[in-house]
């Protein structure tokens, strides 16, 4: 909850949401460095029209038999945390995406380098091949953010929780999203 509040505060600071969120001074999660979210002030936001409804093809909360995990869909055997994936407009996801695109990695300072920056994300190439390549890069950065959604590298939602993004990232992939 602490991290959630801090990421929402970062979104308020950059104008992505208008509802103020109070956070006690010094309450920044140890998962993210204090200066990283402080730097979020003034960050430009990514164009949300490029974010698909990646939870549309997932039945969130469908328990896997004999497990605390859930499954992506009744047809899939991939196990995921039952809270995955978040909604496409989830404040934690949008804050992580803004940080990745503006700072070059997420979690910021990690070795998980974003394949594109904010200017590239917000661009609309005229060439169809360039558009397809950019869509793959957008999917990659969204999956990177989802996989570290907590702010800690690798602690979040697996790529399998978003079949639509996996398909966008690799159009030739076969599986539930490529039916």
MOWO-V738827 format. One line per field, one symbol per residue. burial: 1 if it has 9 or more other C-alpha atoms within 8 Angstrom, else 0. A space follows every 10 residues. Layout:
BEGIN
burial = ???
END
This chain:
BEGIN
burial = 0010111111 1111000000 0000000110 0111011001 1010010000 0001101111 0111000011 1110000011 0101100100 1111111111 1101111101 0011011100 1000000001 1001111111 1111111111 1110111111 1111111110 000000100
END
